[in-house]
Structures are given as structure tokens and as C-alpha cells.
Amino acid sequence: MNLFRSEEHIRNWARFDPATAEGILSLSDLVKLFSGIYFRRRLDGDWVSHSREYVREMVDTLAKLGKTGPFWKRPKP
């Protein structure tokens, strides 16, 4: 994860790949995503047994943020 001052700085970065532009998140969106139960409960002893429900909440959060395109899809094995 790289943190930048603005989207303009990201796009001007020498290693910026336009194919990853969909992955740009604002700081407030990152806070929303990382405040979810998927991340908050990671150290719980039963996290693995609940991980599917936690992932659903994270996917819902991403959808609310408008992050539903191919960049955000998990690749099929």
C-alpha cells in the first residue's frame, strides 16, 4: 500500500499503472474499509470460523464505496 497526498500525485508517480486506477481509495474510504469487522476481529480466536461472514461485510463495504469492478474481484484459482 502506498499513501499519496492526492490522486494527482498518484497519477504522476513514475510507477503508476493506469490499469490499477480503480484501486485508488481516499483516506476516508480506507478508514471505512479497515474499520470493518474483517479487520477489527482478526485476533479473535474464532476469526477463521467467522471469516466468510466477515468477508461478506467487507465486500458490502467495497460495494458501498463503488469498488465493484474487475480490480476488486478475487482471481479464480
C-alpha positions as CSV (number, residue, x, y, z in Angstrom):
1,M,0.0,0.0,0.0
2,N,1.3,3.4,-0.9
3,L,-0.1,6.6,0.5
4,F,-0.2,9.8,-1.5
5,R,-1.4,13.3,-0.9
6,S,-3.8,13.3,-3.8
7,E,-4.9,11.3,-6.8
8,E,-2.9,13.7,-8.9
9,H,0.3,12.7,-7.1
10,I,-0.6,9.0,-7.7
11,R,-1.1,9.5,-11.4
12,N,2.2,11.5,-11.6
13,W,4.1,8.7,-9.8
14,A,6.7,7.2,-12.1
15,R,5.5,3.6,-11.3
16,F,1.8,4.4,-11.7
17,D,0.0,1.8,-13.8
18,P,-3.3,3.1,-15.3
19,A,-4.7,-0.4,-15.2
20,T,-4.8,-0.1,-11.4
21,A,-6.5,3.3,-11.3
22,E,-9.7,1.6,-10.0
23,G,-7.8,0.7,-6.8
24,I,-7.3,4.3,-5.8
25,L,-9.0,4.9,-2.4
26,S,-9.3,8.1,-0.4
27,L,-8.1,8.1,3.2
28,S,-11.7,8.2,4.4
29,D,-12.6,5.2,2.3
30,L,-9.6,3.3,3.7
31,V,-10.8,4.1,7.2
32,K,-14.2,2.7,6.4
33,L,-12.8,-0.4,4.9
34,F,-10.3,-1.1,7.7
35,S,-12.8,-0.3,10.4
36,G,-14.9,-3.2,9.3
37,I,-15.3,-6.4,11.3
38,Y,-13.0,-8.3,8.9
39,F,-10.1,-6.3,10.3
40,R,-11.3,-5.5,13.8
41,R,-11.8,-9.1,14.8
42,R,-8.7,-10.6,13.2
43,L,-7.1,-11.5,16.5
44,D,-10.2,-13.3,17.8
45,G,-9.8,-17.0,18.4
46,D,-12.8,-17.8,16.3
47,W,-11.9,-15.4,13.4
48,V,-11.4,-18.2,10.9
49,S,-14.7,-19.8,11.6
50,H,-16.4,-16.5,11.0
51,S,-14.2,-15.3,8.2
52,R,-16.8,-15.9,5.4
53,E,-19.4,-13.6,7.1
54,Y,-16.6,-11.0,7.7
55,V,-15.6,-11.1,4.0
56,R,-19.3,-10.5,3.0
57,E,-19.3,-7.4,5.1
58,M,-16.1,-6.2,3.6
59,V,-17.4,-6.8,0.1
60,D,-20.6,-4.9,1.0
61,T,-18.4,-2.0,2.2
62,L,-16.5,-2.0,-1.0
63,A,-19.8,-2.0,-3.0
64,K,-21.0,1.0,-1.0
65,L,-17.7,2.7,-1.9
66,G,-18.4,1.9,-5.5
67,K,-15.5,-0.5,-5.8
68,T,-17.0,-3.4,-7.6
69,G,-15.1,-3.6,-10.9
70,P,-12.5,-6.2,-12.0
71,F,-9.7,-4.7,-9.9
72,W,-11.6,-5.7,-6.8
73,K,-12.6,-9.2,-7.9
74,R,-10.7,-12.0,-6.3
75,P,-8.9,-14.0,-9.1
76,K,-10.2,-17.6,-9.6
77,P,-7.6,-20.3,-8.9
